[in-house]
């Protein structure tokens, strides 16, 4: 096994592992609600991945803190704050809608205890909910002028009142454990909207890119292999059929010629609206095999014509003619002499077409007509949200690099197979 085959197979296997584990590590709700903007309301926008903190950063991580029951209708949640900057927001949510009065108290590491909110159930968003923000400022025990109160409200810096202490005109974060005590008829949980989120960050809507990448890898490979398998199978069968002399062989050869002449991209753009269904959120949905068959019909022509040529050449060789002279049928000659030549070629074309299908999925992503949940759609998202212009490298690098690296893996395998099987036959 040469180095090209080893490296190429390793690359493809790496992404296959991602595709296999996707159903076990991805929350299906994240995928099903990908186009529902309200589902991602409580995630930070354009947040880099959590692991950036490993490189000297100290940014609050987005996390969910479950409550511990401390008495009848009393719940406690402890948040360990040890960062150099404040989180974007703190939100208290309930597993079921509470009834009656809701009271939230906070105890800070420097010994302050005050009421964050007490009143009827509202959205307990510390930064964005005016009743909660006003209660924090009023009950914090700090003295503010009217202008300072307005500034805290308008700029959304009300979290400084909880997580920082005033030093002149500036605020200094107070690190330690913050204890939130909630009195309510329903069990709460605390959502910390941090500066970093998820293993691969978030996009402009706060969507989890890790879930998108894993599930997109699965559907991308499913599309790629379905398209390549359809085209190669059609090319193999019709190529062998075209090598038979007579009217049937000529008809099959004509179909192969038509396939090679059809304009692929324009035809796909025209056909997808016919095949598609549109979801509630406006996303396109085309059955994988419908898409694979259409692309297979557009791609099989060259393979079919090459296989026909190889079959005709093999059948004209002396040992094939001798086999027929001794009573061997057309099928026997094809099975024992032609197939041993065309099968390695078909496998090599399957690998090469996989790379081509990957490129087509990426190109169709630019036109936003690629169906399903795959890298083409994610590439379109990167372009639409101007991720490169805005410096959201965590959106650009994984998708762009993965498309290039996986295509390279397919090409390396194809080159190795070409050197081993096709070149010796040609010579």
N, C-alpha and C positions, 0 to 999 in steps of 0.2 A: 504493500500500500504506500503510494507516494505521498509527499508532504501536502500536495494540493488537495488530494482526497481527504487526508486526515484533518486538515484545517477546515476545509469546506464542510465536511460532515460534522465536525465539532460545532461550527457556527449554527448550522441548521438544527442540530440536536439541542443546542442552548435555547433557541427560541421555541422548539417543540416542547421543552420542559415547561416554559412559561405558559404555553397553550394548554398543556395537560393540567397544570395546577390551578389555572384560572377559576374553574367552578368551585374549588375548595377554599380559595382565599379571598375571592371577590364577593362583596355583599351584592346579591342580585338586585336589591332595591336601588342601589346606586346606578346600575346599568338601566333598569327599567325606567328610572326617573331622570335619566341624563338630560333630557330636554325640558324637564320641569324646573323652571328657574326658582320657584318658591321652595322646592325641596332643599335647595342649597343655601337658603337665606342665612343660616347661622354659621357659614364657613367664611373665612377671610378671602378677599379677592386678591388675585395675583400674589399669593403667598408662596415663597420658596419652600423647598422640601425641608423636613425636620432635621436631616443630617447635616445641614450647613452649620449647626451648632458645634459639630465636631472640629471645625476649623477656626476656632477662636471666637465665634459669634456667641451671643448670649441673648437669644430672642425667645419670647414666650411661645410655648408649644400649644397648639389647639388641642384641647382635650375635653372629655366629658367625665364629670365626677359624680358618682352615685351617692345617694344620701344614706345615712345610718339613722335608724329610728332611735330617738332618745327619750321617748315618752308618748303619751297619747296625743296624736296629731302634732308631734314635735320631731323635727328632723335636723340633723347636723351634717355639714359638708365641709371638709378641710381642704384648702387649696395651698399647696406649697409654692410660694413665689420666691424665686432666686435668680431673677434676670436683671439685666441692666436697663431694660425699658419695659413699659407697661403693656399689657395685652390690649388688643383693639377693643374688646368689649367683654362684659360679663353678663350672661343671661341665665335666669332661673326659669326652668320649664317644668311642667307637671305631666305625669304619665296619664292622668285623667283630669278633666276640668275640675278645679276646686270649687267648693261652695263656701259662702260666708266670707269672713275677713281673712286676709292673708297678711302675715307679719314676717318681715325679714330683718334680722339683726346681724351685725358683723362685729367680730372681735379681732383687732389688728395685733401684729407682733409687738407694737410699742404700748400696748395696754389700753387702747381706746375701745370702747364698746358703744355703739349707737344703732339706731333704727334706720335701716335703709329704706324700708317702705312698710306702711301699715294702712290697709284699706281694702276695698273690693278687688276681686281678681282682675288684673290687667296684665299686659305683656311686660314681664319684669326684665326689661332690657335696660341695664344700668346707664348706658350712654345715649340711647336713642329714644327712650320713653320719657317724656317731659315730667309726668308725675313722680317717677322714680328718681330722676336726676334732681328735681326740686327738693325731694325728701332727703336725699343724700347731703345736699348743700346745707339745708336747714338744720339737720340733726347732727352734723359732724362735730359740732363744738368749736369749729373754726370761725373766725370773724372775717366776713367778706363785705366789701362795699357793693352797692347795687351794680356798678359797672363790672366788678369782678365776677359777680354771680351771672350776669348776662354773658360775659366772655366765656365762662366755663360751660354754660349751656349751649351757646352758639358754636363754639369750636369743638365741642364733644370731648372736652378734657376733664369731665367730671370724675373719671376714675382716679385722677391725681388726688382727689380728696380722700379716697380710701387707701390707695397704695403708696402714697408719698407724704413727705413732710415738707413744709415750707421753709426755705432758707433764703430770706430776702425776697427777691423777685423770681427765684427759681424753685423747682420742685425736685426733691431727691427721693428715689424709690426706697421704700422700707422693705427689706427682704425678711422672709420668715413665713410662718403658717398663718393663714387667715381662716377663721372659723365662721362659717355662715350658718345661722340657726333660723329655720323656717317653721313657722306655726301655720299649718294649713290642713285641710281635710283630705288632701291628696298628696301622694308621695312625689317630692320634687327631685330634680337633678340639676347639676350646675354645668353650664356650657361655657368654657373659656375659649373665646375667639382670639387666638394668638397671632403672632407675626409670622409663624411658620406653620405648615400644615401638611400632613400626609407624607408618605415616602417619596412622592414625586411632585409635591406642590399642588397648587390650584390654578384655575384659569380666571378669566374676567368675571365669571359668575360664581366663583367659589367651588367649582366642581372638582372632585377628586381625580387627578390625572393618573394615579396609580391604578385605580379600578379601570379607567378607560384604556390604559396601555395594555394591561393584562388581558382584558376581555377583547380588546381590539386585536391583539396578537393572535388570539384563538380564532377569531372570525376571519382575519386576514389570511392565515395559513389554510383555513378551510376553503376559502375562495381560491387561493393560489393553486392548491393541489387539485381541487375540483376542475378548475379551468384547464390545467395542464393535462390531467388524466383524460378529460373529454376530448380535447384536441388530439392527443396522441393516439387514443383508441380509435377515433374516427379515421385519422391519418393512416394507421396501421391496417385497419380492415379495408378501407377504400383503396389504399395503395396496392395491397395484394390483389384486390379484385380488379384494379385497373391494369395489372400486369397480364391479365388473361386476354388473349386475342379475341376479337369479335365485337359485336355491337354493344354488349353489356360493358365490356372493358372501356370502350370509347366513351360511353355515357358517364361512367364513373370518373374518367380522366377529365371530361368536360366540367363536371361538378367541382373538381379540384382546382381547375383553372379559374372558375368563377370565384371561388373562395379567396384565391390569392389577389384578385383584382378589386374586391370590395373595399371601400374606404372605412377603416375600422372605427376610428374615434367618432366621426360624424354619425355613422350608423348606430353606434351605441348610445350616443346622446339622444338620437331620435327614438330608439326602441325602449329605453328605460322608462320614460313617462307612460308608455303603453303597458309595460309589465308591472309597474310599481303600484303599491298602495301607500297612502299617506296616513301616518299615525295622528293621534289627537294633538301631539306637540309639533306636528309639521315635518317629522322626519320621514325619509323615504324607506320603504321596505320592499325588497324584491327577493323571492325565494332563491336560495343559493344555487340550486341546480338549474333553475330557469336562466339565471345569469351565466352559469357555467356552460350550459348548452349553447346559448347565443354566442358567447365568446369562442367556444370550441368550434362552432361552424365557421367562424371568421378566421380561425388560426390553423385549421387542419390542412389547408390546401398545399402549402409548401412541403409539409411532412409527407403527405400522400404522394405527391409527385416524386419526391426523393426515394421513397420506399418502392414505388413502381419501377423507377430506374434501376435500383439495386436488385430488385427481384428479376427484372428482365435480363440484366447482366449475368446474374447467377444461373438462370435457366438456360442461358446460351453457352455456358461453359461445358467442357467435354464430359465431366463426370455427371452433370445433370442430364445431358443428352443420352449418355450411356444408361443411366437409371431408367429413363423413359423407354429406351430400346429394349431393356430387359423386362418391360411390363409395368414399370412404376407409373402410377397415376399422377395427374397434375397436383393433387392434394399431397401425395406421398413425397414428391419432389419438394414441394413448398415446405412441408413439415420438417423434412430431414436435411435439406440443403439451404433453402432460402431463409427460414426462420432463425437459424443460428447466426446469420449475418444481420438481419433487420432488427432483431430484438435488442441487441446492444445499442444500435442506432436509435431505436424508439425510446429506450431508457435514457440515453444521452439527451434526446430532444425533450423528454419529460422534465429533466432538470433545467435545461435552457429555457423552456417555456414557463417554468415556475418563476424564473427571474423576470421574464418578459411580462407575465401576469402581474407580478408585484409592481413593476413600473407602470403598467396600465392602471392599476388601482390608484397609484399615486397621482397619475396624470388626471384621471377622472375626478380625483378629490379637488383639483383646482376648479373644476366646473361644478362641484357640489352635486354631482349626479351619481356618485358611487353609492350603492345600496348597503344597508346594514350598518354595523358598528365595527369599523375597521380602521386601519392606518390611513387610508385615503380620506375618510371623514375627519380624522384627527388632524391630518395635514391641512385640510381646508379650514379647520378651526384655528390653527396656528396663524394662518395667513389672514383670516378675517379679523382676528383679534389683535393683529399687528404686534405679535409677541416679540419678534426680533427688534422692532423699532422701540418697544417699551422696555427692553432689557430683560424680558422673561425667558432667560436662557433655559430654564427647566422645562419649558414647553417645547422649545425648538430642538434641543440636542437629542433627547431620547427618540423622538419620532424620526427626525432626519437621519440620525446615525443608524438607527435600526434598519431603515429601508436600505441604506447604502451597504451596511454590513451583511444583511441577509442576502441581498442580491449578489454581493461578492462571494458569499458561501456557495450559492448555486452555480455561479460561473466557474469557480475553482473545481467543483466536482465535475462539471461538464468538460473542462479542459483535460482533466485527468482521464476521463472516459474516452474522449476523442483521441488522445495520444495512445491509449491502450487498444482500442477496438476499431475506430474508424480509419485512422491514418494507415495502419497495416493493410487494411482491406483496399484502400485507395492505391497503395503502392504495389 
